[in-house]
Every structure is written in C-alpha cells, then in structure tokens.
Amino acid sequence: MSFILSLMMDTLVKVWHTLLGNWPYLLLSAVIASLLTVYLDMDRISAFLQRYRRAGVVAATAAAVGTPLCSCGTMAIILGMIAGMMPWAPVVAFLVSSPLTSPQELIFSAGLFGWPFAVSFFVASIVLGLAGGLAASIMESRGWFANQARFVKECCAVATEKVISKVTPALFLTETFRAGRRLLIVFVVFAFVGYFLNGLIPAHWIPTLFGGGKLYSVPLAATLALPFYINTEASLPLVRALLDSGMSEGAALAFLISGAGTSFGAMAGALTVARWRVVGLVLATLWAGAILFGFAYDFLLAAGLA
C-alpha cells in the first residue's frame, strides 16, 4: 500500500512539472482551436473541395491538416463530398490525414516533443494523405472501389449547422474556455496514467520493447497503436511518459501516426461512409506509413539530422 501511495505522489509531481513546462502550448492550442471553430465554415470547405476536383487530393489533404475536426466534423465534410459525387481519392486522402493532426495539435506536440518531432508528424500527415489519395485513385480507376459507399440517412449536420448569425467576443471566449478545459483535463488525466503505468511496469521493459536500435520496436509500436490508441490529446502526454522511460522517438512517431487514424472514433466514422475496401486502404496506408516514418525518423536522429 505504501508503494502505491508513494508512486501516486511521485506521479503527481511529474504531472505537475510536465504541466508547468507545457501550459503555454496548451493555451495556444486552445486559442487556435477556438478561432478555427468559430470562424470556420464547413460548407465552404466542402464547396472548395467540390470546386477543385482536379486537385482534389491536394485540396482534401490541405483541408484535413488545416482544420481541427473531430470525427463527426470529418464525416460531415466527407458525406458532403460523397453527396456531390466526389471520387474516392480525395475522400481517402481526407480520411487518412484529418485524424492525424491539426494546427493546434502541431503546437501541442511541439511543446511535448520539440519542433523537429512535431514538424515530422505534421509532414507525415500530409505525405500519407497524398499517398492514400493516389492509391485510391489507382484502385478506383480499376474498378476496385465500385459500390463501396454506404448510404447514411443521418449525416452529422448538427456539427456544421450555424446556430448563431454573428461571431462575438463572448462566443470566442466561451469556445476558448471550453477547448482549454477539455484539453487540460485530458492532458492531466492521461499524463497521470502514463507516469503511473511507467512506475508499475519494470523499468527495462520499455527500452527493451521500444528502445532505439531494435528492428522490431517501430513495427511493434505501430501495430499496438491499432487497438490501444485513445485520441490525440490523450495519447500525446501518454507517449511523452513512454519516451521518458526509454521509448525511441521513431517508435513514438509510429505509434501516434498509426493510432490517430485508426482510433475508435476515426474508424467508426469511416465505416459510416465507406465499406471495407476503402477502410482497408486507409488502415494499410496508416500502418505502413507509420513504420516507414518511424524508421526514417530514427535514422535521421542517428545521423544527427533531426
């Protein structure tokens, strides 16, 4: 019992120090999220994707990494794309890129891992979105995606409906408070879980399973992320705690890439608009891409280039 109490006290101290070092990034993330939430018009994004069909994959990827969309918001745009007879390529690009990152998560991850890691995560989101879109274009041209759209009676219209006609400072402050509160709660809870588990798990396990210099660490991290990833806000502090215990940065990157796009919310959303061939392509793109980027990042670190 005394061991558990001591571990909890030590965990609380580590969470407090982590919070002290990252609160500016949390605040900036909340402000960015509220700005985009208040001023972003989902209908305009959908119209933009419809307008530029020839560059649909690039446009969809840009919209995916540039907006702070939850699974419902992502599905609202994708349903609009399908309703307008958009090809599968931009839809897949959006499904791959959107759950991975956003402007506020770029800031958040920079605070936890540093800018080289955060930028690599952001670039990986863009590259994998483009790669998934290209693969979908090839597969669709060969008829492999015929009859893959699901007909959903209820789309996430509520997520895109404008409930106000004018943006006010009070609304912005309310959204900032709401985003900041949610981010703070999730950050503290899962940072605590991460550090607490690190105290329970034998110290040599993490570097043995996920440490640098091991060929299996990156693929193992990418694979374990499929069932165990929670969401980006929760998993970032959790992975930070694993890094402190000896996880390699390449394995951490692989875990975040693979897990973000295959979380329960992302997969549930994807299955509302697409059948298993499309969803399988999304999963394969994320898993293979996570391994490639994880190995590449560890290589760059070893070469002193990251």
Secondary structure by P-SEA (a helix, b strand, c coil): caaaaaaaaaaaaaaaaaaaacaaaaaaaaaaaaaaaacccaaaaaaaaaacccaaaaaaaaaaaaccccaaaaaaaaaaaaaacccaaaaaaaaaccccccaaaaaaaaacccaaaaaaaaaaaaaaaaaaaaaaaaaaaaccccccccccccccccccccccccccaaaaaaaaaaaaaaaaaaaaaaaaaaaaaaaacccccccccccccccaaaaaaaaaaccccccaaaaaaaaaaaaaacccaaaaaaaaaaaaaacaaaaaaaaacccaaaaaaaaaaaaaaaaaaaaaaaaaaaaccc
